[in-house]
Amino acid sequence: MEWKEQFLQQIKRYKKSCKVIKQINSNKAKFYQDWSNRMNVITISSSVFLTAIAFMDKKLINQIFFNSCSGDTRVFDFIFNIAVLLVLLLSIINLIYRFQDKSYEHYRAVIILSALSRDIDDLENFDNYDQEKAGMLLSEVRNKYKSILDLLPQNTDDEFIQAKADIADKEKRENKIEQGT
């Protein structure tokens, strides 16, 4: 096999690997973004609801919901305090798990891997190099690839398998679109 074919095969392997890792990070980014959105909606809406209730007359609410005409609002106060505690717990959970930050990290990884894929595309389409230059370019791609992987969080086998399945689904959809069906 000629050196140029070997060079092209090797950079195609890097590109394929980038594609899988990019899909893994895209899946993770979507997962964390969805959780962040859920937590924010639940926290904000329940906070607004509880704030509105806090401004209402406790005795009137007690009379309407608990059919109690006595001035005792202990049951209402207890339920209200539990609800406020749950909102506080949701806020703390969101701060501890940092869903938004994790989402951003994975979206950033997708951007970095996309840039490397574009660089590899340029090398595939660029014919003006000799064997020595190809070796230097391959070394540069390898170093970029390794340094990017060193910065990314580790992935599980299940995430890898899911990413491969997602890529296959995307390719099927792309083929359908190209065929016009």
MIDO-651495 format. One record per residue (C-alpha): y, x, z; residue number from 1. Coordinates in steps of 0.25 Angstrom, whole numbers, always signed. Each point is the difference from the previous one (the first is absolute). Example, Ala and Ser with C-alpha at 12.3 -4.5 7.8 and 13.67 -1.06 7.14 Angstrom:
2
north = -18 east = +49 up = +31 i = 1
north = +14 east = +6 up = -2 i = 2
This chain:
181
north = +0 east = +0 up = +0 i = 1
north = +14 east = +5 up = -4 i = 2
north = +10 east = +3 up = +11 i = 3
north = +9 east = -10 up = -4 i = 4
north = -11 east = -11 up = +1 i = 5
north = -3 east = +5 up = +14 i = 6
north = +15 east = +0 up = +4 i = 7
north = +1 east = -15 up = -5 i = 8
north = -13 east = -4 up = +7 i = 9
north = +5 east = +6 up = +13 i = 10
north = +14 east = -6 up = +0 i = 11
north = -6 east = -14 up = -4 i = 12
north = -9 east = +2 up = +13 i = 13
north = +13 east = +2 up = +8 i = 14
north = +6 east = -12 up = -7 i = 15
north = -12 east = -9 up = +3 i = 16
north = +0 east = +4 up = +15 i = 17
north = +15 east = -3 up = +1 i = 18
north = -3 east = -14 up = -6 i = 19
north = -10 east = -3 up = +11 i = 20
north = +8 east = +6 up = +11 i = 21
north = +12 east = -7 up = -5 i = 22
north = -7 east = -13 up = +0 i = 23
north = -5 east = +2 up = +14 i = 24
north = +14 east = +2 up = +5 i = 25
north = +5 east = -12 up = -8 i = 26
north = -11 east = -8 up = +7 i = 27
north = +4 east = +5 up = +14 i = 28
north = +15 east = -2 up = -3 i = 29
north = -2 east = -14 up = -4 i = 30
north = -9 east = -3 up = +13 i = 31
north = +10 east = +6 up = +9 i = 32
north = +12 east = -7 up = -7 i = 33
north = -7 east = -13 up = +1 i = 34
north = -3 east = +2 up = +15 i = 35
north = +15 east = +4 up = +2 i = 36
north = +5 east = -12 up = -7 i = 37
north = -9 east = -9 up = +8 i = 38
north = +4 east = +6 up = +13 i = 39
north = +15 east = -1 up = -3 i = 40
north = -1 east = -15 up = -4 i = 41
north = -8 east = -4 up = +12 i = 42
north = +9 east = +8 up = +9 i = 43
north = +13 east = -5 up = -6 i = 44
north = -4 east = -14 up = -1 i = 45
north = -6 east = -1 up = +14 i = 46
north = +13 east = +7 up = +6 i = 47
north = +9 east = -10 up = -7 i = 48
north = -8 east = -12 up = +4 i = 49
north = -1 east = +5 up = +15 i = 50
north = +15 east = +3 up = +0 i = 51
north = +3 east = -14 up = -5 i = 52
north = -9 east = -6 up = +11 i = 53
north = +7 east = +9 up = +10 i = 54
north = +13 east = -7 up = -3 i = 55
north = -6 east = -14 up = +2 i = 56
north = +0 east = -8 up = +12 i = 57
north = -13 east = +3 up = +8 i = 58
north = -1 east = -13 up = +7 i = 59
north = +1 east = -8 up = -14 i = 60
north = -11 east = +9 up = -6 i = 61
north = -8 east = -2 up = +12 i = 62
north = +1 east = -15 up = -1 i = 63
north = -3 east = -1 up = -15 i = 64
north = -12 east = +10 up = +0 i = 65
north = -6 east = -2 up = +13 i = 66
north = +4 east = -14 up = +4 i = 67
north = +5 east = +5 up = +13 i = 68
north = +13 east = -7 up = +5 i = 69
north = +0 east = +9 up = +12 i = 70
north = +10 east = +11 up = +0 i = 71
north = -11 east = +10 up = +1 i = 72
north = +0 east = +10 up = -12 i = 73
north = -10 east = +10 up = +5 i = 74
north = -11 east = -4 up = -11 i = 75
north = +11 east = +2 up = -11 i = 76
north = +5 east = +12 up = +6 i = 77
north = -14 east = +6 up = +1 i = 78
north = -3 east = -3 up = -15 i = 79
north = +13 east = +5 up = -4 i = 80
north = -1 east = +13 up = +7 i = 81
north = -14 east = +2 up = -6 i = 82
north = +5 east = -2 up = -14 i = 83
north = +12 east = +10 up = +3 i = 84
north = -11 east = +10 up = +5 i = 85
north = -8 east = -2 up = -13 i = 86
north = +12 east = +3 up = -8 i = 87
north = +3 east = +12 up = +8 i = 88
north = -15 east = +5 up = -2 i = 89
north = +1 east = -3 up = -15 i = 90
north = +13 east = +9 up = -1 i = 91
north = -7 east = +11 up = +8 i = 92
north = -12 east = +0 up = -9 i = 93
north = +9 east = +1 up = -12 i = 94
north = +7 east = +12 up = +6 i = 95
north = -13 east = +6 up = +4 i = 96
north = -8 east = -1 up = -13 i = 97
north = +13 east = +2 up = -9 i = 98
north = -6 east = -8 up = -11 i = 99
north = +13 east = +2 up = -8 i = 100
north = +0 east = +15 up = +1 i = 101
north = -14 east = +1 up = -4 i = 102
north = +3 east = -8 up = -12 i = 103
north = +11 east = +8 up = -4 i = 104
north = -9 east = +13 up = +2 i = 105
north = -10 east = -5 up = -10 i = 106
north = +10 east = -5 up = -10 i = 107
north = +6 east = +14 up = +0 i = 108
north = -14 east = +6 up = -2 i = 109
north = -1 east = -9 up = -12 i = 110
north = +13 east = +5 up = -6 i = 111
north = -3 east = +14 up = +2 i = 112
north = -14 east = -2 up = -6 i = 113
north = +6 east = -7 up = -12 i = 114
north = +9 east = +12 up = -2 i = 115
north = -11 east = +10 up = +0 i = 116
north = -8 east = -10 up = -10 i = 117
north = +12 east = +1 up = -9 i = 118
north = +1 east = +15 up = +1 i = 119
north = -15 east = +0 up = -4 i = 120
north = +3 east = -9 up = -12 i = 121
north = +11 east = +9 up = -5 i = 122
north = -10 east = +12 up = +1 i = 123
north = -11 east = -8 up = -8 i = 124
north = +11 east = -3 up = -11 i = 125
north = +5 east = +14 up = +0 i = 126
north = -7 east = +9 up = -10 i = 127
north = +9 east = +12 up = +0 i = 128
north = -7 east = +10 up = +10 i = 129
north = -10 east = +11 up = -1 i = 130
north = -12 east = +2 up = +9 i = 131
north = +8 east = +8 up = +11 i = 132
north = +11 east = -10 up = +0 i = 133
north = -11 east = -11 up = +2 i = 134
north = -6 east = +7 up = +12 i = 135
north = +13 east = +1 up = +6 i = 136
north = +3 east = -15 up = -2 i = 137
north = -13 east = -4 up = +5 i = 138
north = +2 east = +8 up = +13 i = 139
north = +14 east = -7 up = +1 i = 140
north = -7 east = -13 up = -1 i = 141
north = -11 east = +3 up = +10 i = 142
north = +10 east = +5 up = +10 i = 143
north = +9 east = -12 up = -2 i = 144
north = -12 east = -9 up = +2 i = 145
north = -5 east = +7 up = +12 i = 146
north = +13 east = +0 up = +7 i = 147
north = +2 east = -15 up = -3 i = 148
north = -14 east = -3 up = +6 i = 149
north = +3 east = +9 up = +12 i = 150
north = +12 east = -9 up = +3 i = 151
north = -7 east = -14 up = -2 i = 152
north = -8 east = -7 up = +11 i = 153
north = -16 east = +1 up = -1 i = 154
north = -7 east = -11 up = -7 i = 155
north = -13 east = -7 up = +3 i = 156
north = -12 east = -2 up = -9 i = 157
north = +2 east = -15 up = +0 i = 158
north = +15 east = +2 up = -5 i = 159
north = -5 east = +10 up = -11 i = 160
north = -10 east = -11 up = -5 i = 161
north = +10 east = -11 up = +1 i = 162
north = +10 east = +8 up = -8 i = 163
north = -10 east = +3 up = -11 i = 164
north = -3 east = -15 up = -1 i = 165
north = +14 east = -3 up = +0 i = 166
north = +3 east = +10 up = -11 i = 167
north = -12 east = -6 up = -8 i = 168
north = +6 east = -14 up = +1 i = 169
north = +14 east = +5 up = -4 i = 170
north = -7 east = +7 up = -12 i = 171
north = -7 east = -13 up = -4 i = 172
north = +13 east = -8 up = +1 i = 173
north = +7 east = +10 up = -8 i = 174
north = -10 east = -1 up = -11 i = 175
north = +1 east = -15 up = +0 i = 176
north = +15 east = +1 up = -1 i = 177
north = -1 east = +10 up = -12 i = 178
north = -10 east = -9 up = -7 i = 179
north = +9 east = -12 up = +2 i = 180
north = -10 east = -9 up = +8 i = 181
